[in-house]
Amino acid sequence: MKIAIILFDGVEELDFAGPYEVFSDVGQVYTVAPQREIRGANGLRVLADHTFDDAPEPDVLVIPGGPVTREKPESLAAAVAYVAKTAPACRVTLTVCTGSFVAARAGILDGRSVTTHYRRRHLLQAQFPEVHVRFARVVVDGKIISTAGVAAGIDGALYTVSRLFDMETARQIAKAIEYPWHSSHVLHAHDLHDHEEAMHG
């Protein structure tokens, strides 16, 4: 299992470090960035394993958040282009916090139910009306798994492990990192769609 985690200047550190910790138990995790060195939101310097030009094709793509709602879209053009090219072939794409804005700009969230940081949900809906923004910690819509702010990325990574491997593996990872994971925090879009059709039927 190959898991690629996107990095860019201003990326929120826990958004990528949390999923990195979870996925490191089940596959080959590597970071991908527009250049080899990036600086996180709180000043952490990170050397990416690959650039967007030389990264292996992943099975799982993780898109963390950062100041993406304040940045001009062109400043994230390389990340958006990489997501647009890479995500369609992935088994799962996981967005963390405002990483949903990068995914939305790449066009992979159109018609999907997603979540994001609670302070940015209304902005995501306003900027991308074709995306269905939900108020939940983790939302699953097909092969798109989205999570709310920061630490919720760990929840999304654990759910991804439970889906691609099994629930017991996810539970053992959560226990090992002493994380209070509750799989009941996951909202499945197909359940929402069935409910909405019943309401309007």
Solvent accessible surface area in square Angstrom, and as a share of the most:
residue,aa,sasa,rsa
1,M,66,0.29
2,K,81,0.34
3,I,1,0.00
4,A,0,0.00
5,I,0,0.00
6,I,0,0.00
7,L,0,0.00
8,F,6,0.03
9,D,83,0.43
10,G,15,0.15
11,V,0,0.00
12,E,44,0.20
13,E,23,0.11
14,L,73,0.36
15,D,0,0.00
16,F,15,0.06
17,A,45,0.35
18,G,5,0.05
19,P,0,0.00
20,Y,84,0.32
21,E,94,0.42
22,V,0,0.00
23,F,3,0.01
24,S,57,0.37
25,D,94,0.49
26,V,26,0.15
27,G,27,0.26
28,Q,98,0.44
29,V,20,0.12
30,Y,6,0.02
31,T,8,0.05
32,V,0,0.00
33,A,0,0.00
34,P,55,0.35
35,Q,73,0.32
36,R,122,0.45
37,E,72,0.32
38,I,2,0.01
39,R,120,0.44
40,G,7,0.06
41,A,54,0.42
42,N,119,0.61
43,G,33,0.32
44,L,93,0.46
45,R,148,0.54
46,V,27,0.16
47,L,130,0.65
48,A,1,0.01
49,D,65,0.34
50,H,46,0.21
51,T,28,0.16
52,F,21,0.09
53,D,141,0.73
54,D,83,0.43
55,A,20,0.15
56,P,40,0.25
57,E,117,0.52
58,P,10,0.06
59,D,47,0.24
60,V,1,0.00
61,L,0,0.00
62,V,0,0.00
63,I,0,0.00
64,P,0,0.00
65,G,0,0.00
66,G,19,0.19
67,P,21,0.14
68,V,0,0.00
69,T,21,0.12
70,R,178,0.65
71,E,72,0.32
72,K,141,0.60
73,P,76,0.48
74,E,116,0.52
75,S,71,0.46
76,L,12,0.06
77,A,54,0.42
78,A,51,0.40
79,A,3,0.02
80,V,25,0.14
81,A,59,0.46
82,Y,11,0.04
83,V,0,0.00
84,A,45,0.35
85,K,134,0.57
86,T,3,0.02
87,A,3,0.02
88,P,83,0.52
89,A,87,0.68
90,C,4,0.02
91,R,128,0.47
92,V,1,0.00
93,T,1,0.00
94,L,0,0.00
95,T,0,0.00
96,V,0,0.00
97,C,11,0.06
98,T,8,0.05
99,G,0,0.00
100,S,0,0.00
101,F,0,0.00
102,V,0,0.00
103,A,0,0.00
104,A,5,0.04
105,R,52,0.19
106,A,16,0.13
107,G,38,0.37
108,I,30,0.15
109,L,0,0.00
110,D,78,0.41
111,G,46,0.44
112,R,66,0.24
113,S,1,0.00
114,V,0,0.00
115,T,0,0.00
116,T,0,0.00
117,H,35,0.15
118,Y,134,0.51
119,R,167,0.61
120,R,72,0.26
121,R,24,0.09
122,H,137,0.61
123,L,65,0.32
124,L,0,0.00
125,Q,64,0.28
126,A,79,0.61
127,Q,78,0.35
128,F,25,0.10
129,P,98,0.62
130,E,76,0.34
131,V,0,0.00
132,H,78,0.35
133,V,20,0.12
134,R,44,0.16
135,F,133,0.55
136,A,20,0.15
137,R,88,0.32
138,V,0,0.00
139,V,0,0.00
140,V,8,0.05
141,D,18,0.10
142,G,43,0.42
143,K,63,0.27
144,I,6,0.03
145,I,0,0.00
146,S,0,0.00
147,T,0,0.00
148,A,10,0.08
149,G,18,0.17
150,V,45,0.26
151,A,36,0.28
152,A,0,0.00
153,G,0,0.00
154,I,19,0.10
155,D,3,0.01
156,G,0,0.00
157,A,0,0.00
158,L,0,0.00
159,Y,28,0.11
160,T,0,0.00
161,V,1,0.01
162,S,17,0.11
163,R,94,0.34
164,L,30,0.15
165,F,88,0.37
166,D,69,0.36
167,M,70,0.31
168,E,92,0.41
169,T,40,0.23
170,A,0,0.00
171,R,134,0.49
172,Q,95,0.42
173,I,7,0.04
174,A,7,0.06
175,K,148,0.63
176,A,77,0.60
177,I,52,0.27
178,E,156,0.70
179,Y,41,0.16
180,P,99,0.62
181,W,30,0.10
182,H,99,0.44
183,S,47,0.30
184,S,100,0.64
185,H,80,0.36
186,V,22,0.13
187,L,53,0.27
188,H,51,0.23
189,A,1,0.01
190,H,112,0.50
191,D,75,0.39
192,L,33,0.16
193,H,63,0.28
194,D,89,0.46
195,H,106,0.47
196,E,56,0.25
197,E,121,0.54
198,A,80,0.62
199,M,138,0.62
200,H,161,0.72
201,G,103,0.99
